[in-house]
Amino acid sequence: MDTILSLIPPSLLVLSFAVAAVAGLIKGMVGFALPMILISGLGSFLSPEVALAGLILPALISNTVQALQHGVGAALASLKRFRVFLGAGLICLLLSSQLVRVLPVPVLLAMIGGPVALFCIMQLAGWRPHLKNGQNRLAELGIGSVAGFIGGMSGVWGPPMVAYLTAIETEKREQIRVQGVAYGLGALSLTGAHTVSGVLNAQTVWFSAALVVPSMLGMWIGMKVHDRIDQAAFRKITLWVLLIAALNLLRRAFLG
C-alpha cells in the first residue's frame, strides 16, 4: 500500500477504485468498454502512463474470465476463426507499445481520446457498418492492424473490433466470446509489452493489481443484472459517459 500511496494520493486512489468498479460493471453488462472507461476515467486525473499501467491487470483478468465463459473449446474455435484479425492486431500492438515513452503527453492524450470520441459519436449517430459478404480477410488485416496500433499506445483496442464484428453480423454469444478472446490476448501482450517499455514497473504494477478487486466486483454485479436492464438504453448512457471522458482528454491535449 505504501508503494501505491507514494505514486497516487489517497483521494485519487479512492477515485480510481470507483472508476474501476464502474468499468467492471459496464463490462459485465455489455461485454466490453472496460479499457476505454479506465483509460478515459483515470486519464482525467492521472498521467497517461499511470492510467495505462492501471488498466493492464484488470483488463487481463476480466477478459480471461469472459473468453472462457463458454469453455476452452469454444474459445479456441473463435481464436481459429478470427486468427488473421488477432495476428495483425498482436503484431501492431507490440510495435506501437514502445512509442508510449517517446511521444509527448499531449500527443498521447489526443491519440487516446480521439479514437474513443470518434467511436462514440458514430455509434450515437446510429452508424452501423455492414459488410454484405460477411467475414473478409483483407478487412480483418487492416482493421486488426489499426486496432492493435491504437491498443499498444492506449490500452484501448475494442472500438475497431466491435465495429467489425457488428458489420459481419456476428451472433451475439460468439461476439461476446470473440471479444473476450481478443481482448484477453491483447491484454496479455500489453502486459508483456509494457513490462518492456517500463510503463508497468515495480510501482505501477501494485496500482494495477489493486484495481483488479473493484473491477472484478463491478463485473460480477454487472453479469448478475445483465438480463434485468434495457441494454439499448444502458449502452447509450455508456457511450455518452465515454464521449464526455474522451472529450475531456482531448481538452487536456489541446488546451492543457
N, C-alpha and C positions, 0 to 999 in steps of 0.2 A: 504493500500500500504506500509506503514511503517513497518508493521509486515512482509510482504513478503521481503522487502529490507533488513531487519535485518537477514533474512535467506539466501538470494541469492543476489549477487551483480547485479546492473542494467544491465551490459553487458551480464551476464549469463541468466538473466531473459528474455531479448530480444531474445537470442538464444533459450531459452526454448519455447517461443511463436512460433518461426519459426519451431521447431521440431514438436510442437503440430499441427500446420497448415498443415504440410506435412503428418503427421499421419492421420489427418482427411480427407485430400484429397484422400489418398490412400484407406482408409476405404470406403469412398463414392463411389469409383470406383470399388473396388473388394469385398467389404463386410466384410473384416477382416484386421488384422495386426495393428490396432491402438495401442493396448498394447505393441506389440513387438517393434514397431518403437519408441514409447515413452520410454520404459524401456531401449532399446538399445541406443537411442539417448541421453536421459537425463543422463543415467548412464555413458556416456562417459566423462561428466564434472561435475556431481553432485554425492553425496554419494548414494549408493544403496537405503538407506531408504528414502531419499528425492525424488529420482526418482520414487520409488514405490508409495509413497504418491501422487506424482504429477499426476500419470495416473489414479487414482481411480475415481474421479468425471467425467472426460472426458469419461472414459470407461462406467460408469454407464449411463450417459445421452445419449451418441451416440448409445449404444446398445438398450436402451429402444425405441428410435426412429426407429431403424432397426427392432426390434422384432414386433412392432405394425404397420409396414407399409402396411401390408395386412389385418389388422383388428384384433380385440381381439379374435374372434372365431378361426381364422387360427393359431394364436399364441398358444392358448390353445390346439388345436389339435396336434401341433408339440410338445408341452410340454408333452402331454399324450403319444405320440408315443415313445419319447426318455426319458421317466421317469427314466429308470434304469441307463442310462449313466449320466443323470443330477444329480440323487440322489447320486450316488457313488462319482461323482466329488465334489458335495457340502460338503459331509462329510469329504473327504480328504483335501479339501481346508481349511475348518475351523480348522482342526487339524494342518496342516503344517504351517498355517499363524503365529502360535505362536513361530515358530522356527526362525523367522527373527531377533529378538533381541538377540538370543542365538548364532547363527552361526557367525564365524569370517567373516569379509568383503571379503577376497579373496575367501572363500568357496561360499559365496552368489553370488559373481560376476561370478564364474565358473558355478554355478547351473542355473544362468540366461542365460549366453552366450552359454553354451553347448547345451541345447535343441534347441535354436533358430538356431545356426550354423548347427546342425545336420539336422534339418528340411529343411533348405535352400539347403544344399548340396544334400540331397536326391531328392528334387524337381527339382533342376537344372540338376541333373544327369538323370532325366526322370523317376525315380521310381514312380510308381503309385500302391499302394497296392490294391488288389482286393479280395473280399470275394464272391465267386461264389454262395453261398447260401443266400446272402442278409443279412438283419439285424440279428445280433447274440447277444443274451442277455449276454452270458458269455464274449464275446469280449467287449461289452459295459461296463460291470462291471470292467474289467481290464483296458481298455483304459481310461474310465472315472475316475478311481482312480488315474491313472498316471497323467492325465490332471489336476485334482484337486490338487494333491500333489505339482506339479510344480507351478500351478497358485497361491496357497496360499503364496508361498515364493517370486514369481517374478511378479505376476500380469499377467502372460502370460499363458493361458491355451488353446489357439487356435490351435496350430500345431497338437496335437494328435486328436482333434475333426475333423479338416479339413481332415486329413488323413483317418479317419474312414468313414466320410460321402462320401468321394471320393471312398473309397473301396466298399461301398454298392451301389454306383451309384445313389445317391440321386438326385432327379430332381432339376434343377438349382434354381427355385424360392423358393422351400422348403428349399434347402440347405442354402440360404441366410437368410431365416426366422428362421430356427432352430439355426443357428449361433447367430442371434440376441437374441433369447430367452435364449440360453445357456449362452452367454456372459453377457447378462443383469442380469440373476440370479446370475452368478458368480461375477459380479461387485457389486451387492447388498450385497452378502455375504462377499466379500472382504472389502467393506466399513465397515460393522459391525465388522468383524474380526480384522481389523487393527485400528479400534477405540479402541478396547480392548487391542490390542498389543502395542498401543502407537505410531505406525507409522503415523497414521492420528491424528494429535493433533491440538491444538489451533493455532500453527504457520503454519504447513504444509497444513492444510485444506484450507487456503486462497490462497496458491500457487496452489493447485489442482483446486480450483474454478476459478482462473484466467486463467488456461489453457483450461477451457471449451469453452471460447469465440473463440480463434483461431482454436481449434479443430473442433468445430461445423461449423465455417465459411468454413474451409477446406472441411469438409464432404459435405456441401451444394454445393460447387463448384464441388466436385468430382461426386456427384449424377447428376449434370447438364450435365457433359461431359461424363458420363458413356457410352452412346451409340455412342460416336464420336471417340473412340480410339480403337486401336488394343489391346484387352485385353491380348492376349497371350504375346505380346512383352512387354507391360507395367508390366505384372506380373513378367516377367524375370528380368526386371530392378529393380523392388521392391525387389525381392529375393536377387539380388546382393548387393543392399544397406543394406539390413538386415544382410546379411552374413558378410559384412565388419564391420558393427557396432558390431555384435556378436563376431567376432574375436578380435576386439579391447577390448571388455570386458574380453575376455579370456587372452589377453596380460596383462591387468591390474591385473588379478587374479594371474597369474603365474610369471610375471616379475616386477610387481609393477608400 
